[in-house]
């Protein structure tokens, strides 16, 4: 048999895989995905700073309301969110909605499992 006639398909029928390198996602990229998702959620007025005053962040500073931590081997990610919630909404319902929405957004966009999402409500305001 000629060498050129040999198949490069794996025995299990899957496509052959080649290692080309690795993809690293920065915490800033994850924070962008998270902050956009949070700001589109019901009951959110905006992102806040970490300090106890709950300062409302400008739209260009929204990533400062998100803290991203990786585990020791960069296999999972933990996220802390600092938000300001709209007056008159159920805080627990809004927070639970944010947690599930952010988890889905990060896992589907980045294919990285989310270990933990903590929502810190820094204030309650009437939306404009």
Buried (B, 14 or more C-beta within 10 A) or exposed (E): EEEEEEEEEEEEEEEEEEEEEEEEBEBEBBBBBBBEBBBEBEBBBBBBBBEEEBBBBEEEEBBBBBBBEBEEEEEBBBBBBBBBBBEEBEEEEBBEBBBEBBBEBBEEBBEBEBBEBEBBBBBBBEEE
